Amino acid sequence: MAQNLRKILIIRRDNIGDLACTTPAIAALRAHYPGAEIAALVNSYNAEVLRGNPNLDKVFVYQKLKHAGGIASRLKAIYQRLKLITQLRRWKPDVTILAKASYDRHGLNFARQIGAKNIIGYIPDDLNQAKWLPDIQLKTPEFTAVHEVEAVNQLLAPLGVEDALGPLQVFPDSSVAAALSARLPVATKRIALHISAREPERRWGNDNFILLVKHILQTQLDTQILLFWSPGKADDPHHPGDDEAAEQLIKAVGSDRLIPMPTQNLTELIAALSLCDLFIGTDGGALHLAVALNKKVVAMFENKPDKLNHWYPWQVKSKVVHSLHAALPDISQISQTQVERALKELVAQ
């Protein structure tokens, strides 16, 4: 099968960081199959991660129903998905890869709907939990023993690819980056500070971020800080944001070297991050985008093996900070001193 592949489909329907961690596999497939048509099936939430990726010929995008909103939007999303299924049935991939570190029930269901052949994927430990199984079945690796990149790499072994272990990659829109750069004051160094996190256990707290910003501005006089956050109000049921927290931080600091960057989409976020030298933030999509841009990273993680061993910053200069006690794993337990020390050490590298 591996010698005659003309069309390869990669399904990755998860979050931003998950898709970023799949880009080494995409690059390896292109290197091993330069003449093949390589495509990715992703969702409207994470698709911008692949904008401009030279290793892909096509990106098929669908909208998850939970992102669609009202009934009219949901009906439109269903109609568009049916059109996409028809399009993929006509495209007929020779092999389909369920690029996820565990059994991907929803991705497999999509693959079956398009009539995909030679579906490669992990299987659950209990086969009774699965209504369908991939055609080419791999035993799911121990989650805490491998990075997400390594787990996706293992899925390519049936295709003779075992070196999908390169760096994460995203490609900033040069025109967007240039427009953002033109609006920014000149700076010798820039630090990207991202304050948002969806899950409560991943939040460090606005008071901590205020203290950290003041410390950076006082100790690094040639440094500008770009402030990133998820836009929107905290009580938005669909996409809760941190507009209020960002406003509070900006007022508390009161410095023209703290520049708010209220990006409205992933294209703007990636472009703005590309203008920075170093990233500080908690585990999440923005962190992995910074990694994919080869930035230095101070990463705050929960003190849990499934986070520290599976999602750490991949192949970049970084410092991972977590709480000192596994019994109190939340990011809120990380001290100001820990982050300041990590930042000092990383800046010195």
Phi, psi and omega in degrees: 000318187299328184285339187248021183285123176253328183225126181238129179245130176249123178258122176217099190251020184265211187273182186299310181296323178299316181291321177300323180285356177265347184296330174298324178293320178298316180296320180292321178297319179297319181294323182276333182231067185298336181265356182279156172268116185248129182227158176235139173253115184226180179252167185295340181285323186250357190301327183296342177301330184264003180303128176076007181290117186285351182270001181243141175265329182217149170231114178266129187236134173229163180254128175292143183297328181291345177263358189276335180089234185288179184298317181299317179294324180292319178296321177295320179296321178295316179298315180295325179292320178298320176297320180293319178300317178298318180298317181288328175298322179287326181291322173056077176294146177283330177214144180233130184249122176274088192280080180208149186282005179213180179299125184252087184297315183289319177297321178295320178299318178296317180299320178294322181296329181268004178072030183294145175249159177053054179279124179256131179190168177279154179246153179287157178298322177258103184295342178290345179280351187251127174284322176232160176229152176299161177289319178248109193256131176241144178289132182295129180287160175294121189301320184277358183263343183224153172285159177303320178300317180293322179295318178293323177304319181298332180291342182269354181304320178299343179260009180078018180248120181228013184237032179276057187235023180282189182287156170293150183222129162226159188233104183298145172288114186298324181290322178292317179298319180295320179294319178293318181297323181295334181274348185267143171297150179296140180215145177287317179225149177229135174247130173270124178243117181249121190257355187264152172202136183290312185277137180304325183289349179258007184264132181272331179106137185295325179298321178296316181295322178299314179297320181294316179299315179299320179297315181297314182294330180280329186258342180235084189290343180261013187250137174252142179248125172264123184265122179245146175201166176282119184291151178122172180273150184296333183264011176293119185292335183266314182222077180299138183235185185233036178302317182294319180295318179296317180298317179298318181295316182298317180293320183293327182276313176060049181230141178281358174268000171255110187252118176291137180233077181281074182293141185262349181203173183293328178299316178293319181299312180297316180297317181292319178297328181295341181274357184257163179260333187212148181240138172234129178178177180268164180308127180169184185299318182298322179300314182289333173293320177297320176299317181293342176265006178062040177268153169295145187223128163260111188247124176263121184236154168293147179278070180223137182301325182289345175263310185293324185266347186247336187235013182298159180301125190267116171059036171229162174293124187205162170229121178262126182243135178216170179298156184281345185232126180297335179290339177236076192278345189297152181297333179298343180276354178286134183274159176300320181299319179300314182291318179298318179295316180299318180296316180299316181294321182288321178299327182286345183284000000 
